[in-house]
Amino acid sequence: MKKVLIINGGQNFGHSGGKYNQTITGNTLKVLEEFGNIEVQITNISEQYDTKEEVKKFVWADFIIYHTPIWWFQLPNGFKKYIDEVFTAGHAKGIYKSDGRHADNPEINYGTGGMLGGRKYMVTTSWNAPETAFTLPGEFFNETSVDDGPLFGFHRMNRFVSLEKMESFHFHDVEKNANIERDMKSYREHLTEVFSKELKPQSV
């Protein structure tokens, strides 16, 4: 039985009601339930949470799936606050023990003190920006992908605690040209493919 922690980083703020990421979370749960051998816990960061319990969830999980909108090219404030609080509470309690360096040679091994080795994570993001803003020459993101650009720090954060990256999925143009049925279908196919590989018995 594999264990999955789903973190819904959507929230009600400004003109955002957080409903899009609620829909993504629901589709994630639907796909995982179809496998039949997965236990799931869900955290909605817009609801009250206990940081110590959240640390336990990270330690408990084999896989963490983050769902987040992107506001002003970064994680939204509530999700960033959640990460700051939970990861800090996880110091020496299962998330990370140190930055990995040693006093005898402090120039090397930074970022090797994580305690979540053997676990993996996936992230989905939702954008007003169209996909072409990342891919076409001369467009806004200078042909830099979501993962290599706006999410670079997010991926390094997960690596710092020794989580291994699975393939991301990004929802684009969700305000002006949303096609929820099409995009959720593509996402479910993506998630099914990724977890089919992860859960496939390994030959020895």
C-alpha positions as CSV (number, residue, x, y, z in Angstrom):
1,M,0.0,0.0,0.0
2,K,1.6,3.3,-1.2
3,K,0.8,6.5,0.6
4,V,0.1,9.8,-1.1
5,L,-0.1,13.3,0.5
6,I,-2.0,15.8,-1.7
7,I,-1.5,19.5,-0.8
8,N,-4.0,21.9,-2.3
9,G,-2.3,25.3,-2.4
10,G,-5.3,27.1,-3.8
11,Q,-6.9,29.8,-1.7
12,N,-9.6,32.5,-1.7
13,F,-7.8,35.8,-2.3
14,G,-8.6,38.8,-4.4
15,H,-10.5,37.6,-7.5
16,S,-9.4,34.0,-6.9
17,G,-11.8,31.6,-5.1
18,G,-9.5,28.6,-5.2
19,K,-12.0,26.5,-7.1
20,Y,-9.7,25.6,-10.0
21,N,-7.2,23.9,-7.7
22,Q,-10.1,22.2,-5.8
23,T,-11.1,20.7,-9.2
24,I,-7.5,19.5,-9.8
25,T,-7.4,18.0,-6.3
26,G,-10.6,16.2,-7.0
27,N,-9.3,14.8,-10.3
28,T,-6.1,13.7,-8.5
29,L,-8.1,11.8,-5.9
30,K,-10.3,10.2,-8.6
31,V,-7.2,8.8,-10.5
32,L,-5.5,7.5,-7.3
33,E,-8.6,5.8,-6.2
34,E,-8.7,3.8,-9.4
35,F,-5.4,2.2,-8.6
36,G,-6.9,0.7,-5.5
37,N,-3.7,0.2,-3.6
38,I,-3.1,3.8,-2.5
39,E,-3.8,5.5,0.8
40,V,-4.4,9.2,0.5
41,Q,-4.3,12.2,2.9
42,I,-5.2,15.7,1.7
43,T,-4.2,19.1,3.2
44,N,-6.0,22.2,2.0
45,I,-3.8,25.1,3.1
46,S,-6.7,27.5,3.2
47,E,-8.1,25.5,6.1
48,Q,-6.6,25.4,9.6
49,Y,-3.7,23.0,10.0
50,D,-1.3,21.9,12.7
51,T,2.3,22.2,11.7
52,K,3.4,19.2,13.7
53,E,0.7,17.0,12.1
54,E,1.8,18.3,8.7
55,V,5.4,17.2,9.4
56,K,4.1,13.8,10.2
57,K,2.2,13.6,6.9
58,F,5.4,14.4,4.9
59,V,7.2,11.6,6.8
60,W,4.3,9.3,6.4
61,A,4.0,9.8,2.6
62,D,5.7,7.9,-0.2
63,F,4.6,10.6,-2.7
64,I,3.7,14.2,-2.3
65,I,1.5,16.0,-4.9
66,Y,1.4,19.7,-4.7
67,H,-1.3,21.7,-6.5
68,T,-0.7,25.5,-6.7
69,P,-1.8,28.5,-8.6
70,I,1.0,30.9,-9.6
71,W,0.5,34.5,-8.4
72,W,2.9,37.1,-9.7
73,F,5.2,34.4,-10.8
74,Q,5.6,32.8,-7.4
75,L,3.7,30.6,-4.9
76,P,0.7,32.3,-3.4
77,N,1.1,33.8,0.0
78,G,-0.8,31.1,1.9
79,F,1.0,28.2,0.4
80,K,4.4,29.9,0.9
81,K,3.4,30.4,4.6
82,Y,2.5,26.8,4.9
83,I,5.9,25.7,3.5
84,D,7.8,28.1,5.7
85,E,6.0,26.9,8.8
86,V,5.9,23.2,8.1
87,F,9.4,22.8,6.8
88,T,10.8,24.8,9.7
89,A,8.8,22.6,12.2
90,G,10.3,19.6,10.4
91,H,13.9,20.5,11.3
92,A,15.4,17.4,12.9
93,K,12.0,15.8,13.0
94,G,11.9,14.1,9.7
95,I,12.1,16.7,7.0
96,Y,15.7,17.9,7.2
97,K,18.5,17.7,9.7
98,S,20.9,20.4,8.5
99,D,22.0,22.1,5.3
100,G,24.4,19.2,4.8
101,R,27.7,20.9,5.3
102,H,30.4,20.1,7.8
103,A,32.7,22.5,9.6
104,D,35.8,20.9,8.3
105,N,34.9,21.8,4.7
106,P,31.9,24.2,4.6
107,E,32.4,25.0,0.9
108,I,30.8,21.7,-0.3
109,N,27.8,19.4,0.3
110,Y,25.2,22.2,0.8
111,G,21.7,20.9,0.4
112,T,22.5,17.3,1.4
113,G,20.9,17.3,4.8
114,G,17.4,16.3,3.8
115,M,15.6,13.5,5.6
116,L,12.9,12.6,3.1
117,G,15.0,10.4,0.9
118,G,13.2,7.6,-1.0
119,R,10.1,9.8,-1.4
120,K,9.0,11.6,-4.6
121,Y,6.9,14.6,-5.4
122,M,4.9,16.1,-8.3
123,V,3.7,19.6,-8.7
124,T,0.9,21.1,-10.8
125,T,0.6,24.8,-11.5
126,S,-2.2,26.9,-12.9
127,W,-1.5,30.0,-14.9
128,N,-3.3,32.9,-16.7
129,A,-0.3,32.9,-19.1
130,P,-0.7,30.8,-22.2
131,E,1.8,28.0,-22.8
132,T,3.2,29.9,-25.8
133,A,4.5,32.6,-23.4
134,F,7.1,30.0,-22.4
135,T,7.9,28.5,-25.7
136,L,7.8,31.1,-28.5
137,P,10.9,33.2,-29.3
138,G,10.4,36.8,-28.2
139,E,7.5,36.0,-25.8
140,F,7.5,36.9,-22.1
141,F,9.5,34.0,-20.5
142,N,12.3,34.0,-23.1
143,E,11.7,30.3,-24.0
144,T,12.3,29.3,-20.4
145,S,10.1,26.5,-19.1
146,V,7.9,26.8,-15.9
147,D,10.2,24.2,-14.2
148,D,13.5,25.9,-15.1
149,G,12.2,29.4,-14.6
150,P,9.5,30.4,-12.0
151,L,9.6,27.0,-10.3
152,F,13.4,26.7,-10.1
153,G,13.5,27.6,-6.4
154,F,10.5,25.4,-5.6
155,H,12.3,22.3,-7.1
156,R,15.5,23.2,-5.2
157,M,13.5,23.4,-2.0
158,N,12.2,19.9,-2.5
159,R,15.7,18.7,-3.4
160,F,17.0,20.3,-0.2
161,V,14.8,17.9,1.9
162,S,15.8,15.0,-0.4
163,L,12.6,14.6,-2.4
164,E,12.9,13.3,-5.9
165,K,11.0,15.0,-8.7
166,M,8.4,13.4,-10.8
167,E,7.2,15.0,-14.1
168,S,5.2,18.2,-13.5
169,F,2.0,19.2,-15.1
170,H,1.1,22.8,-15.9
171,F,-2.3,24.3,-16.7
172,H,-2.2,27.4,-18.9
173,D,-4.5,30.2,-19.9
174,V,-7.0,29.2,-17.3
175,E,-8.6,32.6,-17.0
176,K,-9.2,33.8,-20.6
177,N,-9.4,30.5,-22.5
178,A,-10.1,27.8,-19.9
179,N,-11.2,24.4,-21.3
180,I,-11.6,22.5,-18.0
181,E,-12.9,19.3,-19.5
182,R,-10.0,19.0,-22.0
183,D,-7.3,20.0,-19.5
184,M,-8.5,17.7,-16.7
185,K,-8.6,14.8,-19.1
186,S,-5.0,15.5,-20.1
187,Y,-4.0,15.8,-16.5
188,R,-5.7,12.5,-15.5
189,E,-3.9,10.8,-18.4
190,H,-0.6,12.3,-17.2
191,L,-1.2,11.3,-13.6
192,T,-2.2,7.8,-14.6
193,E,0.9,7.3,-16.7
194,V,3.2,8.6,-14.0
195,F,1.8,6.5,-11.2
196,S,1.5,3.4,-13.5
197,K,5.3,3.6,-13.8
198,E,5.8,4.3,-10.1
199,L,3.6,1.4,-8.9
200,K,4.9,-1.1,-11.5
201,P,6.5,-4.0,-9.7
202,Q,10.3,-3.9,-10.1
203,S,12.0,-7.0,-11.6
204,V,15.0,-8.4,-9.6
